[in-house]
Each structure stands twice: as C-alpha cells, then as structure tokens.
Amino acid sequence: MKKTILSLGVFLTTLLSANAQIDLLDKNGNVITDGQDFSFNTIDEHDAKLSFSIRNNTNQAIDVRGEVTAIQGSDGQLANFCIAECLPYVEVGFLVPEQGGLNIAANAISDDSSGGTYFLNMDNTSSYIKYTFKVYQIDALGLETGTPVHVNYIYDETLSTQEELVNETTVYPTVTRNNITVSVQEKVTASLYNIQGKLLTSYSLDQGENNIDISQQATGIYLLQLKNNNNAVITKKIVKQ
C-alpha cells in the first residue's frame, strides 16, 4: 500500500508540473511545490542562500518576475531577493526585477548569467523570521498571468526544535477519502490549506494519535501545516480522493 501511495503522489506531482506554465526548481533540480517551506538556522551566505531556477514549460518565450508578499519577524532590511537584478533589502510589495521581467526562452530554464535567482536572509535575530514571495509570469503590460508559485523562506536559530518535531511526527495516510491520523509527541496546532494557500480550518492536537476528518473537502491537493509552541513548523501534502 505504501508503494501505491508513493506512486500516486509522484504521478500527481508530475501531472501538476506538466500543466504549470512555470516551475521553480531547487538547486538539485527538484520541483518546488506551491507554498513550500525552506528553513535555515544560519546567516552564512553559502548555507543560507535559497537558490532556485525557473523553468518555462510553454512553447514560447515568457517574462517572469518575483514579488515579496509577506514578512514576519523582520523589517526586511537585511534580506536580498534576486531575479535578473537584486533587491538590497525587501518590503512587502517589492518587485524584482522592478521593471519588466526575466525573459526565459521556450521550454528552457533560467540561467545564472545575471547573478542567479535566490533569496537570502542576513538578519541574525533570535526571533523567528518568515518571508513569503511568489514568482509568476507577466504579460506585455507587466500584469500577472497564469498560476504563481509561492515560497516561504524561514529563519529560525532554534531549527533543531523543528527537526525534533519532524522526527516525532507521523501523518498517514497522505492519500485518503476520509480521515488523516496525526501522531505527535506534544501539543500542536494543525492548519489545513488548499493548494492556493487559503486557510480552510485549524485543529488543536494533543500528544498521541489524533484523527482529522477531511471527508467534506473537495477532491484535490491540500497542505497540512503543524506548528508547536516553539513555532517549529512542518508541512505535509495531502491528496483528498
């Protein structure tokens, strides 16, 4: 059964990727899912830089740009966001590039000739920081078109707490018609989002096994976010049949 679930998940990911106008790829060439979290506990440039490339899945050249959509725990003065050009600091609503977009040839992947595409936090506060940005295609007027990809860059110097949460949490099945079982070693808050990032409902889970009923949700892909009292966060993809 586990092998069947994995195969279905891979199939759905491949299918969604094939239908997307653009994909973001991490430094290993893996597709970044919409709303995916990337967590760091360092400001060392080599280790803290979230590098990615942008793949054009269409048969014609397109222009893309990025936008900072949310900042939590920082004023953004010590962060860089680079697509074709670099923003020396960020604020909500900042665009990169500021004018126009990065042109990507048909069925091609962006290159690093302009310095690369990446997000980097250099604010070494002890507070939890979360930056959210999106990358999207623009039309001839510079207006957003198609489906954007949202990414969460998280800085948390207590990241070991998150690793403990990951190791102590079990979520199954991830492909279901009715219930999800979440096993945790501490109290956590569970939040269910749709693939567009809209919060649908939240649950308070106790230590041990908890059942979450998603039978009333429409068929599709959802994100289940789990957060403990130390603000450690993990996200699981759920397929509702």
KEKE-3310 file (N, C-alpha, C; in steps of 0.2 Angstrom, whole numbers, plus 5000, padded with zeros to 4 digits):
npx = (5004:5010:5019:5010:5004:5015:5018:5006:5007:5019:5015:5004:5011:5020:5010:5004:5015:5017:5006:5008:5013:5025:5039:5047:5063:5073:5091:5095:5087:5074:5056:5049:5036:5020:5019:5029:5040:5056:5069:5081:5095:5105:5115:5125:5131:5134:5127:5114:5108:5095:5094:5087:5080:5071:5059:5052:5038:5031:5028:5033:5043:5044:5041:5046:5043:5047:5039:5038:5027:5024:5030:5037:5042:5053:5061:5065:5077:5089:5089:5090:5084:5084:5081:5086:5090:5095:5087:5092:5087:5071:5053:5036:5027:5037:5045:5054:5062:5062:5057:5049:5053:5061:5067:5063:5068:5058:5052:5064:5076:5080:5095:5111:5117:5115:5118:5111:5096:5089:5085:5090:5093:5100:5098:5102:5094:5087:5074:5060:5059:5050:5049:5038:5037:5032:5033:5030:5022:5022:5012:5012:5010:5015:5007:5002:5000:4993:4997:5004:5019:5022:5033:5040:5052:5061:5069:5076:5084:5083:5082:5084:5074:5063:5068:5066:5053:5049:5055:5047:5034:5021:5011:4997:4985:4992:4986:4969:4951:4944:4949:4963:4977:4986:5000:5008:5021:5019:5008:5001:4997:4986:4984:4974:4977:4971:4977:4980:4984:4975:4968:4959:4954:4957:4965:4967:4979:4982:4995:5000:4989:4979:4964:4959:4946:4943:4933:4923:4929:4933:4938:4956:4972:4980:4987:4994:4998:5009:5011:5021:5023:5034:5035:5040:5038:5031:5026:5014:5009:4993:4983:4966:4955)
npy = (4994:5006:5008:5010:5022:5031:5030:5036:5049:5053:5053:5062:5074:5075:5077:5089:5097:5096:5103:5116:5133:5138:5132:5131:5127:5118:5119:5106:5102:5098:5100:5114:5115:5124:5135:5129:5127:5133:5131:5138:5140:5148:5162:5162:5165:5155:5144:5149:5154:5153:5146:5145:5140:5144:5137:5137:5131:5132:5134:5145:5160:5168:5181:5183:5187:5192:5194:5201:5195:5194:5197:5192:5195:5203:5218:5217:5223:5217:5207:5199:5198:5191:5191:5192:5205:5212:5215:5225:5226:5221:5224:5221:5219:5223:5222:5211:5208:5226:5233:5227:5210:5194:5186:5171:5158:5148:5132:5132:5134:5146:5155:5158:5169:5182:5184:5175:5167:5170:5169:5177:5178:5189:5193:5191:5189:5183:5180:5172:5172:5174:5175:5177:5174:5176:5169:5173:5173:5187:5197:5207:5219:5219:5214:5201:5184:5168:5154:5158:5154:5151:5154:5150:5157:5153:5159:5152:5151:5141:5129:5116:5112:5111:5100:5090:5090:5086:5073:5067:5066:5059:5057:5050:5041:5049:5050:5050:5047:5050:5051:5058:5052:5059:5058:5064:5070:5080:5094:5102:5114:5111:5116:5117:5119:5125:5122:5134:5141:5145:5146:5134:5127:5125:5115:5109:5099:5085:5077:5061:5050:5058:5061:5067:5073:5074:5072:5081:5089:5095:5085:5084:5093:5096:5106:5102:5110:5109:5116:5119:5124:5131:5137:5129:5122:5111:5104:5095:5086:5083:5072:5072:5061)
npz = (5000:5004:4994:4983:4986:4986:4973:4967:4972:4966:4953:4953:4956:4945:4935:4939:4937:4924:4919:4923:4919:4923:4932:4948:4952:4964:4970:4967:4957:4959:4959:4966:4977:4977:4990:4998:5012:5016:5027:5038:5049:5050:5045:5037:5021:5011:5016:5019:5008:4997:4983:4967:4951:4936:4927:4911:4904:4893:4875:4870:4872:4888:4901:4917:4935:4952:4968:4984:4996:5010:5026:5041:5057:5054:5048:5035:5030:5030:5020:5004:4988:4972:4955:4940:4943:4959:4974:4987:5000:5007:5006:5009:4994:4986:4970:4959:4944:4946:4935:4921:4916:4919:4905:4898:4887:4876:4883:4891:4904:4917:4917:4926:4922:4925:4938:4946:4953:4968:4986:5001:5018:5030:5043:5059:5070:5086:5085:5077:5059:5044:5027:5014:4996:4979:4963:4946:4930:4918:4907:4892:4897:4909:4919:4930:4925:4923:4934:4950:4959:4976:4989:5005:5015:5029:5044:5058:5072:5081:5075:5077:5085:5076:5069:5078:5079:5067:5067:5077:5073:5064:5050:5042:5032:5018:5006:5004:5007:5018:5033:5042:5051:5064:5073:5087:5098:5107:5111:5097:5084:5071:5054:5040:5023:5006:4989:4984:4995:5004:5020:5027:5039:5056:5069:5086:5092:5103:5113:5106:5096:5084:5075:5060:5051:5034:5025:5020:5012:4996:4982:4979:4981:4996:5009:5025:5039:5053:5069:5083:5101:5101:5089:5079:5063:5052:5036:5027:5012:5007:4998:4994:4989)
capx = (5000:5014:5022:5005:5003:5020:5017:5001:5009:5023:5011:5001:5016:5022:5004:5003:5020:5016:5001:5010:5016:5032:5040:5053:5067:5078:5097:5095:5083:5068:5051:5047:5028:5017:5018:5034:5044:5063:5070:5088:5096:5111:5115:5131:5129:5134:5122:5108:5105:5090:5095:5082:5079:5064:5058:5047:5035:5027:5032:5035:5047:5040:5044:5043:5046:5045:5036:5038:5020:5023:5036:5035:5048:5059:5059:5067:5082:5095:5087:5091:5079:5087:5079:5088:5093:5095:5085:5097:5083:5064:5047:5030:5025:5043:5045:5061:5065:5057:5054:5049:5054:5067:5065:5066:5066:5053:5055:5070:5077:5084:5102:5114:5122:5114:5120:5107:5090:5089:5083:5095:5092:5106:5096:5103:5090:5085:5067:5058:5058:5047:5047:5035:5037:5030:5036:5024:5023:5019:5010:5016:5008:5018:5002:5002:4996:4995:4997:5011:5022:5023:5039:5042:5059:5061:5075:5075:5090:5081:5079:5084:5067:5059:5070:5063:5046:5049:5056:5042:5028:5019:5005:4995:4988:4993:4981:4963:4945:4940:4952:4970:4979:4992:5003:5013:5024:5017:5003:5002:4991:4986:4981:4973:4976:4971:4983:4981:4987:4969:4967:4952:4952:4963:4964:4972:4980:4985:5000:4997:4986:4973:4961:4957:4941:4943:4928:4919:4933:4933:4944:4961:4978:4979:4993:4993:5004:5009:5016:5021:5023:5041:5035:5043:5033:5032:5020:5013:5005:4988:4978:4960:4952)
capy = (5000:5012:5009:5013:5029:5035:5031:5040:5055:5055:5054:5069:5079:5076:5079:5096:5101:5096:5108:5123:5137:5139:5128:5133:5121:5120:5118:5099:5101:5096:5105:5117:5115:5130:5136:5125:5130:5131:5133:5139:5142:5152:5168:5161:5166:5149:5139:5152:5156:5149:5147:5142:5142:5145:5133:5139:5124:5133:5134:5152:5164:5172:5185:5182:5192:5190:5199:5199:5195:5194:5197:5191:5195:5206:5223:5216:5227:5213:5202:5200:5194:5192:5188:5196:5210:5211:5220:5226:5225:5219:5225:5218:5223:5224:5218:5210:5215:5232:5235:5222:5204:5190:5183:5164:5155:5142:5126:5132:5135:5152:5153:5162:5174:5189:5183:5170:5169:5167:5173:5177:5182:5190:5196:5185:5190:5177:5179:5168:5176:5171:5179:5174:5178:5172:5170:5172:5176:5193:5199:5213:5225:5219:5211:5194:5180:5161:5152:5159:5149:5154:5150:5153:5157:5154:5159:5151:5149:5135:5124:5109:5111:5109:5093:5086:5089:5081:5066:5064:5067:5054:5058:5044:5041:5055:5049:5047:5049:5052:5053:5058:5051:5063:5056:5069:5069:5086:5098:5106:5117:5109:5120:5114:5124:5122:5122:5141:5144:5148:5143:5131:5125:5123:5110:5109:5092:5083:5072:5055:5050:5062:5059:5073:5071:5079:5069:5086:5093:5093:5081:5089:5093:5101:5106:5101:5113:5108:5120:5118:5130:5134:5139:5125:5121:5106:5104:5088:5087:5078:5071:5070:5057)
capz = (5000:5004:4987:4979:4988:4984:4965:4965:4974:4961:4947:4953:4956:4938:4931:4940:4935:4917:4917:4925:4914:4925:4938:4951:4954:4969:4967:4965:4951:4961:4958:4972:4977:4979:4997:5001:5017:5017:5034:5039:5056:5049:5040:5032:5014:5007:5018:5020:5002:4994:4976:4963:4944:4934:4921:4906:4902:4887:4868:4868:4877:4893:4906:4924:4940:4959:4972:4991:4998:5017:5030:5048:5062:5052:5044:5028:5029:5029:5015:4997:4983:4966:4949:4935:4947:4966:4979:4993:5005:5004:5009:5006:4988:4981:4964:4956:4943:4947:4928:4916:4919:4917:4899:4898:4881:4876:4886:4894:4912:4918:4919:4931:4919:4928:4946:4949:4956:4975:4992:5006:5024:5034:5049:5064:5076:5089:5083:5071:5053:5039:5021:5008:4990:4974:4956:4942:4923:4917:4900:4889:4901:4915:4923:4932:4922:4925:4941:4953:4964:4982:4993:5012:5017:5036:5048:5065:5075:5085:5070:5080:5088:5071:5067:5083:5078:5061:5069:5082:5070:5059:5047:5037:5025:5014:5001:5008:5006:5024:5039:5042:5058:5065:5079:5089:5105:5110:5108:5091:5080:5064:5049:5033:5017:5000:4986:4983:5001:5008:5026:5027:5046:5061:5074:5092:5093:5109:5112:5105:5090:5083:5069:5056:5046:5028:5020:5017:5007:4989:4979:4977:4985:5002:5014:5032:5042:5060:5072:5090:5105:5099:5082:5074:5058:5046:5031:5024:5007:5007:4992:4995:4984)
cpx = (5004:5017:5017:5004:5008:5020:5012:5003:5014:5020:5007:5005:5018:5016:5003:5009:5020:5011:5003:5014:5024:5032:5046:5057:5072:5085:5099:5091:5076:5063:5049:5039:5026:5016:5024:5038:5051:5066:5078:5089:5103:5111:5122:5129:5128:5128:5115:5105:5101:5090:5090:5083:5072:5063:5052:5044:5031:5032:5033:5039:5042:5044:5041:5046:5044:5042:5036:5030:5019:5030:5034:5041:5054:5057:5062:5074:5089:5093:5088:5087:5082:5083:5081:5092:5092:5092:5089:5093:5076:5059:5041:5028:5031:5043:5052:5060:5060:5054:5054:5050:5060:5064:5068:5063:5061:5056:5062:5070:5081:5091:5105:5118:5121:5115:5116:5100:5090:5086:5088:5093:5098:5105:5097:5100:5088:5077:5066:5056:5055:5046:5043:5035:5034:5033:5031:5026:5019:5017:5014:5015:5012:5013:5003:4997:4998:4995:5004:5013:5024:5029:5039:5049:5059:5068:5073:5081:5089:5079:5079:5077:5063:5061:5067:5056:5045:5050:5051:5035:5026:5012:5003:4988:4988:4988:4974:4957:4941:4945:4960:4972:4986:4995:5009:5015:5022:5011:5005:4996:4992:4982:4980:4972:4975:4977:4985:4983:4981:4968:4960:4949:4958:4960:4969:4973:4984:4991:4997:4994:4980:4971:4958:4952:4941:4938:4924:4923:4933:4939:4950:4967:4978:4986:4991:4999:5003:5014:5015:5022:5029:5041:5038:5037:5035:5025:5020:5008:5000:4984:4972:4956:4944)
cpy = (5006:5013:5012:5020:5033:5035:5036:5048:5058:5057:5061:5075:5081:5079:5087:5100:5101:5102:5115:5126:5138:5134:5131:5127:5123:5118:5111:5097:5098:5102:5107:5118:5122:5130:5132:5129:5128:5135:5133:5142:5146:5157:5167:5161:5159:5144:5142:5154:5151:5150:5143:5144:5141:5141:5135:5132:5126:5133:5140:5156:5168:5176:5183:5187:5189:5195:5196:5200:5196:5194:5196:5191:5199:5212:5223:5219:5223:5206:5204:5196:5196:5188:5193:5202:5209:5216:5220:5225:5223:5222:5222:5223:5224:5219:5217:5206:5220:5234:5229:5215:5200:5186:5176:5161:5149:5136:5126:5134:5141:5150:5158:5168:5181:5189:5178:5172:5166:5172:5172:5181:5183:5193:5190:5186:5183:5175:5175:5173:5172:5176:5175:5178:5173:5174:5169:5175:5182:5194:5205:5219:5225:5216:5204:5190:5173:5160:5154:5153:5153:5150:5154:5152:5158:5154:5157:5147:5142:5130:5117:5107:5108:5102:5088:5085:5085:5074:5063:5064:5062:5056:5053:5044:5048:5056:5046:5050:5052:5055:5053:5056:5055:5061:5061:5067:5075:5089:5102:5109:5114:5113:5117:5119:5121:5124:5129:5145:5147:5143:5140:5130:5124:5118:5110:5101:5090:5078:5065:5055:5054:5061:5066:5071:5077:5077:5075:5090:5091:5089:5086:5088:5098:5101:5106:5104:5111:5112:5119:5124:5134:5137:5135:5122:5116:5106:5098:5089:5081:5078:5068:5067:5059)
cpz = (5000:4997:4982:4980:4986:4976:4963:4967:4968:4955:4947:4953:4949:4934:4932:4937:4927:4914:4919:4920:4916:4931:4941:4953:4959:4966:4965:4959:4953:4961:4965:4972:4979:4987:5001:5006:5016:5023:5035:5046:5056:5044:5036:5025:5010:5009:5019:5013:4999:4987:4972:4956:4942:4927:4917:4903:4895:4880:4866:4874:4882:4897:4912:4929:4947:4963:4980:4994:5006:5021:5038:5052:5060:5048:5036:5026:5027:5025:5008:4993:4976:4960:4944:4938:4954:4970:4985:4999:5003:5009:5006:5000:4983:4976:4962:4950:4944:4941:4924:4920:4916:4911:4899:4891:4882:4879:4888:4901:4912:4919:4924:4929:4922:4936:4949:4952:4963:4980:4998:5012:5028:5041:5055:5071:5079:5088:5077:5065:5048:5033:5017:5002:4985:4967:4951:4935:4922:4909:4898:4892:4908:4921:4924:4928:4924:4932:4944:4957:4970:4986:5000:5014:5025:5039:5055:5068:5080:5081:5072:5083:5082:5069:5072:5081:5072:5063:5073:5079:5064:5056:5041:5038:5022:5008:5004:5006:5012:5029:5038:5050:5059:5072:5081:5096:5109:5107:5102:5088:5073:5060:5042:5028:5011:4996:4984:4989:5006:5014:5027:5034:5050:5066:5080:5093:5099:5108:5111:5098:5089:5076:5066:5051:5040:5023:5017:5013:5000:4987:4977:4981:4990:5006:5021:5036:5050:5063:5080:5094:5104:5092:5077:5069:5053:5042:5027:5018:5007:5001:4995:4989:4983)
residu = (MET:LYS:LYS:THR:ILE:LEU:SER:LEU:GLY:VAL:PHE:LEU:THR:THR:LEU:LEU:SER:ALA:ASN:ALA:GLN:ILE:ASP:LEU:LEU:ASP:LYS:ASN:GLY:ASN:VAL:ILE:THR:ASP:GLY:GLN:ASP:PHE:SER:PHE:ASN:THR:ILE:ASP:GLU:HIS:ASP:ALA:LYS:LEU:SER:PHE:SER:ILE:ARG:ASN:ASN:THR:ASN:GLN:ALA:ILE:ASP:VAL:ARG:GLY:GLU:VAL:THR:ALA:ILE:GLN:GLY:SER:ASP:GLY:GLN:LEU:ALA:ASN:PHE:CYS:ILE:ALA:GLU:CYS:LEU:PRO:TYR:VAL:GLU:VAL:GLY:PHE:LEU:VAL:PRO:GLU:GLN:GLY:GLY:LEU:ASN:ILE:ALA:ALA:ASN:ALA:ILE:SER:ASP:ASP:SER:SER:GLY:GLY:THR:TYR:PHE:LEU:ASN:MET:ASP:ASN:THR:SER:SER:TYR:ILE:LYS:TYR:THR:PHE:LYS:VAL:TYR:GLN:ILE:ASP:ALA:LEU:GLY:LEU:GLU:THR:GLY:THR:PRO:VAL:HIS:VAL:ASN:TYR:ILE:TYR:ASP:GLU:THR:LEU:SER:THR:GLN:GLU:GLU:LEU:VAL:ASN:GLU:THR:THR:VAL:TYR:PRO:THR:VAL:THR:ARG:ASN:ASN:ILE:THR:VAL:SER:VAL:GLN:GLU:LYS:VAL:THR:ALA:SER:LEU:TYR:ASN:ILE:GLN:GLY:LYS:LEU:LEU:THR:SER:TYR:SER:LEU:ASP:GLN:GLY:GLU:ASN:ASN:ILE:ASP:ILE:SER:GLN:GLN:ALA:THR:GLY:ILE:TYR:LEU:LEU:GLN:LEU:LYS:ASN:ASN:ASN:ASN:ALA:VAL:ILE:THR:LYS:LYS:ILE:VAL:LYS:GLN)
# end
